[in-house]
């Protein structure tokens, strides 16, 4: 993600863990703290989500959020993602295990939500 005016890299966004046979993928993003709250993730995520559904033909996009990361969870909810459950000690980072909330957005919900 690059700022249109300054050309400064602010973060990244994309999809991975594609399961083509199931028409699903995982989406993720990182953003420098100084750029939080400026709407950059919303703008980029909408483009990536559209690409996943319209160009790649996915039916489901998943996202995983560390428990306690309310800003990220709220960002996903604003985009139409729904929390589906808790994955206990799913990720090991910074020397310890962390629970993750699994969220998902279905094609049919995106169509409804993005109108």
MARKERO-234932 format. One record per residue (C-alpha): residue in three letters; x, y, z. Coordinates in steps of 0.02 Angstrom, whole numbers, plus 50000, padded with zeros to 5 digits. Each point is the difference from the previous one (the first is absolute). Layout:
! residues N
ALAXYZ
...
//
This chain:
! residues 115
UNK500005000050000
UNK500765016349942
UNK499355017550036
UNK499395007649837
UNK500725017250035
UNK501664996650086
UNK500444982849932
UNK500384994050178
UNK499674981650038
UNK498684999150137
UNK499714981350012
UNK499434984849903
UNK498414990749959
UNK499664984249904
UNK499344982449999
UNK500834983150024
UNK499614982250056
UNK498944998049845
UNK498964984249995
UNK499455000549818
UNK498994984050010
UNK498965007950140
UNK500005017449922
UNK500695008450155
UNK501515009750059
UNK500675009150152
UNK500235018849997
UNK501235009850105
UNK500705017450023
UNK501315009950096
UNK500045018750021
UNK501285011450082
UNK499325007050164
UNK500205018049939
UNK498724996349862
UNK498644992550110
UNK498295008049993
UNK500215008149829
UNK498924988049900
UNK501434992349900
UNK499604982050048
UNK498165002149957
UNK500435006649827
UNK501274986649960
UNK499004985850076
UNK498485004349893
UNK501084998649843
UNK500774983550056
UNK498314992850050
UNK499255004949832
UNK501484991749912
UNK499774984150102
UNK498154998649962
UNK499915007049824
UNK501664995149921
UNK500484984350097
UNK498244993350025
UNK500194996650186
UNK498444996950102
UNK500785002650172
UNK501385011150070
UNK500674996750174
UNK500965011350119
UNK500804996250167
UNK500165013150137
UNK500964998650162
UNK498835001050149
UNK500055017750068
UNK500375008449833
UNK498345009250000
UNK500515012549866
UNK500324986349874
UNK498434990450048
UNK498965015849980
UNK500805003449830
UNK499494982849941
UNK498245001950068
UNK499805016649907
UNK500464990549841
UNK498654987050033
UNK501064986150078
UNK499154990050135
UNK500914992350149
UNK499734981249996
UNK500984993350146
UNK501544999550109
UNK501554990049958
UNK500894997050164
UNK501905002450002
UNK499974999849809
UNK501515011149970
UNK501725000550081
UNK500775017449995
UNK501175009950110
UNK500384984650105
UNK498234994950046
UNK498394992649931
UNK498565011549954
UNK498164996549973
UNK499285005349832
UNK498245005149951
UNK499554992649830
UNK498935011549893
UNK499274997049828
UNK499175009249859
UNK498944990549873
UNK499745005849822
UNK498125001450027
UNK500245010950154
UNK501245011349909
UNK498785002649857
UNK498675005250125
UNK501185010250110
UNK500895009349859
UNK498425006149910
//
